[in-house]
Each structure stands twice: as C-alpha cells, then as structure tokens.
Amino acid sequence: MSNYLNKLIDRANKALETAKPLTTKQRKKMKKSTFCGPGRSFPVPDCKHVAVAKAYLGRSKFSKSTKKKIAACINRKAKQLGCDVSKKAKASIKYIELSAEQKRLYSSDVFAETKGLVEESIKNPDLELFKEDIPCNCD
C-alpha cells in the first residue's frame, strides 16, 4: 500500500512541477510568435506547454472562432516542435456529466478527508499517513 501511495505522490509531484506557470519575467523574454492567443496568451515554447495549451483551450472564454485560430496555432507549433500530435487541439471540449454515484462520492466526507491527506502529503513528503496502531484492510 505504501508503495502505491509513493507512486501516487511521485505522479502528483511531477504533475505539479509540469504545471508551474511561467513567470512574468519569462513571458516577457519570449517572442510574440511564441504565443498562440491574443494578449500573449497560450504560450507554446515547448511540448510541455503545447499539452497545457491543449488542455486549457476549451476552458478559455474566447469566442469559438478565436478558439479555432488558437487551436490551429497550437497544432502548427506542436508539429514544428516535434511534439506528439496524435491528439490535436480542438476549439471545444465536451465535459462528461458525472453520474449520481460519482457526485455522491466526490461530495462525501471520506473523499474530502482523503483529498486533504493527499494534498498535505504533497506539501510534506515526510508526513506519516498511517499509524501503526490503526488496523488497515489494505489489499
């Protein structure tokens, strides 16, 4: 069980590292051509940022026509950078409706407590999540 948690923590740490936003100083140093969106939005200097731009395009509040232009730019830059282009950026993303069971689970106290523990363990890797005197039915 602890090996599984360590893997989850490692994945979470990598995700946090990847998701770190560019600093203002870094953004100002970039050429205007590095950006795909208006107002120097959607920077795509490398494959990591291509993936982030693809993920956030559907959440942006730009018009559909602007999103299409941004998606085309992201896809063009992905190809130029040699990034994995198996999934192209799209102007719209369909959100999956959660089932009643999923909604119940995500709103439960157990989920909130577990989420809190995971977030705390990411901040403090030395945190002891399990106490020896508490029985665990971990299979």
Disulfide bonds with the S-S distance in Angstrom:
Cys36-Cys73 2.19
Cys47-Cys83 2.10
Cys136-Cys138 1.62
